[in-house]
Structure formats: C-alpha cells, structure tokens
Amino acid sequence: MKKIILLISIFFTLIGISHANEIVNIFSARHYDSDVQLYEKFTKKTGIKVNVVSGKDKALQKRIMEEGADCIADLYITADAGRLGAFQSKGMFQRASSKALKKAIPSNFRSPYWFGIAKRARVIYYAPSRLSENELQGMTYEDLADPYWKGKVVIR
C-alpha cells in the first residue's frame, strides 16, 4: 500500500507542479474507498483539489473521445491493463516521460503511455485430496492453462 501511495503521490506531484493552485480532474472507472483516501491525502499535501468523474470504463472513454481537445480529464484511471492498451491504440494518451515516474515504477508496470498503480494477488485454492502441495512448487500462473490442472485448482 505504501508503494501505491508513493507512486500516486509522485504522479500527482508532477501534475501539481504544472497545475499549481488548480484542480486535477480524474476520470476513473475504479470504485475503491482507498482511491478517495489517496486523493484526500494529495489535496492535503499540495492544496490542489481533486475532482473525480466516476463512471463505467466505456462511457468514460466515449466521453474523452467525443470531447477531444476540450476534455477536462488530466488523468484516466481504469482497473484493467487490457482496456488501457486498447484505448492507447486509439491514440488517446500522451507519452509520460517523467524520470521520476520511470525511477519509481518498475518497467513491467509501465509503458510510455500509462502505468500500473496496483497489482492483484491471484490466490489459488486446491483440493488436497486431488493434489499435493509439492506439485504446486515452481508452478507459474501461466502453467494453469495446461489441461492437467483442470478440476484440481480454483482461481478467480
């Protein structure tokens, strides 16, 4: 959680430098209380108000595309990297070239156009009567595509 707060703080600070004493407009398809708490901490730290426009991912993307250069969004947040990639392919993002972001965010969590602020734990449940713990040693998430695992593990 501290790493997520650090990453968002760095990003917002960079936005804050260029938008001193203004409002940061976030279009967000996420709906977590922790996000609201981060925005409040940012406002407290910088004095910059955070305006959140919440909605479903497709509706927010449609609005951004329709408004074009007149769109007020400074930051677009969604919960799925695949959706970011698809939106990026439509040319909807600017390059993020900040050295601070590159230093703070591991390369596997960023592209030149967007970056991840969180990752999910993929918990695996298994039936001990069908599988031994030793069989799970060294297993990767990709290994679950093998038909061998069908009926032996449960994942989200």
N, C-alpha and C positions, 0 to 999 in steps of 0.2 A: 504494500500500500504506500509506503514512504517513497518508493521509486516512482510510482504513478503520480503522486503529488509533486515530486521533483520535476518530472517531465512536463506535466501540465503547467507548473509554475514557470519553468523556463520558457515554454512556448508563449504563455500569456504575458510574461515579462517582455519578450521580444515584440509582441503585438502592442503592449503598453507603451513601449518606447516610441513607437511610431504613431500612437493614438493617445498621447498624454492628455489626461483630463477629459476623456471622451468615453464612449460606450463601446464595448466589444459585443458584436452580435453573433450569437452562436445558433446555427440551425442544427438541431440534434434529434436523431431518431432513437437515442438512448433514453431510458426512463428510470435512472437509478438515483436514490437519495444521496449516494456518495458523490455523484456529479454535482448536485446542488451545493453540497458542503464545500467542494473544491472551489466552485465559483464564488461562494461567500468568502472563503479564505483569500482568494485572489483579490476581491474587491477591498477587503480589509487591509491587505498588504499594500495595494497600489493606489487605492482610491478610484479605480476605474470600474464603472458599473458594468455588469454582465447582463445582457438581455438575451434570454433564451427563447427561441422559436421552436417549439416541440411539434413533432408530427411523425407520420409514418415515412419511411425512407423514400418510397417512390413519389409521394406527394411533395416532399421537400426538394427532391431532385428536379421534379417538374417545375416547381416554383423558381428554383435557381436558374434553370434553363430559360424559362419564359421571361424572367426579369433581366437576364443577361447582365450587361454592364451596370444596370441600375439596381442590381440585387444588393441588399444591405448586409448579406452574410460575410462575416470576416473568417468564420471557421465553420466547417461542416463536420459533424460527428455522427457516425453510424456504428453499428455493432458487428459489422461483417466486412472482412477484407475483400471478399469477392465483389461485394457491392461497390467498394471503393475503386477496385480495378476496373469494373465496368463503367463507372462514372468517369474515371480518368480517361478511358478510351474514347469518350465523347469530347475530350479536350476541356473538361470543366475545372481543372485545377491549375494553380500556378506552382512553379518549382519552389521548393523550400530549400534554400541554400545556406541556411544558418550554420556556422561552425559549431555553435553551442548545441544545437539540436543533434548534429552528427556526433558530437562527443558524448552527449547524454543518452542517446538512443542506439542500442545495438543494431548493426546492419540488417539483421534478419527481421527487425521490427520497423523498417522504414524503406521507402522508395524515394526517388527525387521529388515526388508529388504529395505523399502522405506518409503518416507513421502511426504505429500502434501505440496505444497508451496502456493496454491491459492484455492479459492473455488468460485463457480459461484452463482450468485444470480438467483434464479428461480422466475421470475416475473409472476404473474398470472393476466390475464385480465378477466373481467367478464361483462356480459350484465346486466346492472341494471334493464332492463325490465324483465329479467328472474330470477334474483337472488337479494336478499337484502344483504347489507353489513353485517348485523347481522348473516346471515347464514355462513359467512366466518370466524367468530370469533372462535378461537380454532382449526381451521382446520389445518391438517398437510399435508405435501407433499404426504405421503403415502395414505391419505384419498382420493386422486384424482383417485385411482384405482377403487373406488366404482362407479358402473354404474349410480348412482344418479347424478354425476357431468357431464355426457355426454351431450354435447350441451349447457352447462352453463358456462364453463370457457375455456380459451385458454392458453396453456403453450407451451414453446419451445419443 
